[in-house]
Amino acid sequence: MKKQLGSLFLVSVIDILGFGILIPLVPYMGVRFNMAPQWITMIMGSYSLCQFIAAPLWGRLSDRYGRRPILMTSLAGACVSYLILGFAGNAWWLLLSRALNGFMAGNISAAFAYASDVSTPEKRAGALGLIGAAIGIGFSVGPAIGGVLAGDDLQTASFLLPAVVSAAFGLLALLLVAFMLPESNTVAMRAARHLDSEPGALGLLLRRPLLRLIAGAALLVICAQSMLDSILGLWALGKFGLGPRSLGLLIFSIACLAVLMQGALVRVLVPRLGESRLAAIGVSVFVAGLLIVASSARLPPTVIGLALCGIGMGAFAPSNSALASKQAAVHDRGVVMGTYQSSSSLARVIGPFASGPLYALWSNAPFVAGACVAFPAVWLIWRARAAGQVPGV
């Protein structure tokens, strides 16, 4: 198990690193194309809209054909989307790039399903936290690399070089899957399934009320997080004059805290607090961070608020994912995790589509609205805890 998780961790780091390189660049590309804030955030939301549509399909395909083929296919598609972005000359090509990248994002649910395959129930939170930490590393180091490659002057910033580097990372991750990562969803396991009778995402949520509560909590918290993520570049440019390089380095600094939480502290805290309690604490810390950002007039308190957001998400994400994985049987982990990922993808559609218009009304409105949206997730988590999580068998 350790060797497989180690290989998956490496693949996930490299994969998300390539994706993360482009995170601080898309808002600035929109500004260069003279787009209004609400249209920029909508283009960012198109990625998650396509991911929302495709995630259950990728999860079902990974249950039927294995995790490796899905990982390799989605990585190849991501490489193509990065190159389209690098050569984009207007908003339509930028939209095409984000939409294709979202549709080919089956690697995330497949990675989580793989981690569930190779871990025991009592160690699953730690395994999912490890993959979450890999994603966190990509989302922290990637923006720093992208910002440095692009430069800090919006007028002269280079977007092609970061895109090419992203594609190179994606290709490397694909090769690592092909030569280093054994299949976790074996032929024998797949042969024992009756996938045609399995419900879709909606049917799965209707049949499993605890999964519905856990996915609902993810929907609320990730919606708030996506409001923060999608508007942060435009907000930081308008309020503090931060360019791509400065924003990338800021994201790197804050995300390191989330990586530390997911990769190390979650393993220590879950045995003491339990997944439900830690997830609820994470939501509360995240909400406090959003309110601090909304009320800050200077950069130092803003950084403190963003740090709390990173710590809160680092506690919530792996804990809630572990709760979701306990609603899966051995034969349907891909579908369950794909469905759970769909709730996050839907949230990442709603968040960007809301943050732009809110920002146009009042620059701090996305942060206040995000805090109001996220806090009810505490109630959903505790309701699921009171009902009792029954692991799938």
Buried (B, 14 or more C-beta within 10 A) or exposed (E): EEEBBEBBBBBBBBBBBBBBBBBBBBBBBBBBBEBEBBBBBBBBBBBBBBBBBBBBBBBBBBBBBBBBBBBBBBBEBBBBBBBBBBEBEEBEBBBBBBBBBBBBBBBBBBBBBBBBBBBEEEBBBBBBBBBBBBBBBBBBBBBBBBBBBBBBEBEEBEBBBBBBBBBBBBBBBBBBBEEBBEBBBEEEBBEEBEBEEBBEBEEBBEEBEBBBBBBBBBBBBBBBBBBBBBBBBBBBBEBEEBBBBBBBBBBBBBBBBBBBBBBBBBBEBBEEBBBBBBBBBBBBBBBBBBBBBBEBEEEEEBBBBBBBBBBBBBBBBBBBBBBBBBBBEEBBBBBBBBBBBBBBBBBBBBBBBBBBBBBEEEBBBBBBBBBBBBBBBBBBBBBBBEEEBEEBE
